[in-house]
Amino acid sequence: MPRTSGSLPTQFLGHLGELNLVRSTFDPSYNEQHGALVYRLLQKLQGYYEETKSKTFRLNMAGTPLVVTKDPKVYKSVLGPFQKHFANSVSFRKAFGYFAPSSMIVLESKSWNRVRKVATRALALQSIDHIPSIVCSTVDTWRSIQPENALDFHLNPDQEFPKWTFDCFNRLMYNWDSKATCNNPLSLEVVRDCGIISHAMSKRMMLPYELLWKLPLPENQRIDQAKERLMMHTFELVHARREAVDERQTTLLDCLLVASEEARLSTDEVYDQVFTFFFAAFDTISHTLSLLLNHLAADPTVQEELRQAILQTFPNGKSDIAKATLDDLNKCDYLTWVVNEIFRLTPTTTGVSRTCIKSCVINGYQFDVGDQFLFDGVGVGRTREYFQNQPDLDAFRPRRFAQLGSIDKTLSMPFGMGSRICPGRKLAVGQLKAFCAYIILSYDLTRPALLPLLYDMTIGITIKHGYDKMIWRVRDN
């Protein structure tokens, strides 16, 4: 176990006390300056690996043991042969369950199996080959509301990208044109509330103490108000679609409503799945898109290599992208390398967490009931021996995947692993590739001079607020 500083907070809270918990809880400006609590923990992990000289170590998180690992021998066993000894993380379920207690992310055992089966089948019925067409029209819609003769655009991705990915998801899954890209007030309110809840969940997963969430603090009040508004929007959307439900329709929402009519889902379960999709389905995609495009903007050589690779696959440029299928996008190897590289460097999900429910020994490590487990995806992605001892794993270099060839797929798990793997992963990757390809062919991307690329976290890694700005210049096509 790594040492602590011995300060008073660490005497009571262990390693959690190293993260300035009190200020983080009662002073929101501290998190804005120093990063979210979970990101500050992530930054300390590399030092803990070096101190313990081990790929697996145990932390004391306010009396609760947390086993952190980047060792495939350990995490493959936890998520594979020993998966019945572990359940979805208690802290994660508490944080998510505060907002959507009947979400498949929260449910366990038979209830989870039943709801996930319905949701997975409903997602499988959705046609997603027209993702590129919807993505292209979304970007074009944004362009249409900008000044007519402008050639340069100063973008704040944390303001624009959530609107784009929100609209794409709703058109794909609900056949609903939410018009957030056009700044529809109702949709903007939903997007803002999703952002508030996403930040709250990030913090509460580290501090799963419901008493703290109920304190009469301005931040808690703001979170509860966002929750109430978002749930009201959920009720209204479901009610409106229920009034017009048609069993011949196969949108995601129609499938959920049919399942409710057939008693395969309760009313609360329908509401909470839709509530979950409102932010879980687009929030992480928008952050990953921002990370990907910012890295391309910071490296003009890689950006141009990608552009030329896309043009080799789609010689007619943007018009080819708009007509492409997901299989067409997958034919561009360099585009796949770019997405894989951002997943390695800054994974959508930084780790997979579990709670031990049955004692076991894995690779010499004792797991007792109640122990928390964390697969460190960021640490894995920067461990040389897993990537043929490449020395530049802190750099964004997509071409490394041409050199690596075939590698262990569990070295990158941006959507989780095993039975709880994200059922919408194909949708997410398809959107990322389509956005990336169309934008790179439409604009030259740069970043403001001297603006560093700093990270933070919500549910996954993000760019720190104010440090994600980009300049897009219209290309002469």
C-alpha angles and dihedrals in degrees: 000000000000117000122253125220091253092237120151094259091052091051088063102028105028114209090351087067090065090069098067092247098180096055090042090055101044104026114057091184089066091062091047090054101039103025133255119311093251091050092052089054090049090054091055096052096082090055090050091053090052094046095049093037086220138110089223128047140159126239130196107230104186091312096320115108114233118193112203121192144172092177113116090208089063105036095042089055094047092049095036129027093012097040092116088062089062137055132196109290113284092215091051092049092048093050094046094038092060087069103029113014093176096049116125086237089065104034122094139201118355095355091054092046092051097046094042091051091054093045094045092050091047091052091047090057092058118101107229101167089098092061092109092053093051093045092050093049090049092054090045090050090054090049091050093062094050123093106294101235098033117128100179125055126190105211132197101198094194087063101039109030097060088056092051096048091043091056093045093052093047093049092047100043106025103024084234122139099213094178095210088143087061089050097252102186096225093049092045089055090053092049092049092048091049089054092051092051093046091055091046093052091051091056096040094052086065093043106035094175109126092198089067090052091056097051112119093251122144090238093054091048091051091050093049091049090052090049092051093048093047092049090050090053088049092052092049094048093048093044093050092049092044090057089056100032114152119188088211090064116088104191114136092254093047090051091051091049092049088051088052092051089051090050093244089119129032120230091252091051091054091050093047095048090052090045089052093049090050091075111002091061099053110016097073092042092055092050093048090048090053091050092048097048093042090055090049090048090052093052113048092180094059090041092056093044088054092047092053092046091052091049090052089056095038107031093178091057122210095008089058091050091052090055096040128114125218089258088056091053090049090060090072102084095188091055089053090049090052092053092044090050094054089048089052097045100038108008119205088234109034093201148351115245129199139172120226112239098169124037117248144153118238122184089337096312119120115223116194128193109280096025114136120226129202127188105208104219094176092053092049092052091056100044110111099209090061092055102046091272094292106176099212104062091134089063130083103242114149094182089072087084090064087058096042096052110180115010135171105285091214089068086080119039105160091158099039128253140260127012093343096052112137108272091207097057095113090052091050096048091045092054093047093052094045094048092046095048096046096044094047090053091046103044145026107233126214137158127229112273115265093008106134122218103241126177137219135163143241113158087330137007115303136173112265114262111273095016099083098075118137138182116222119195119195112247121227100242 
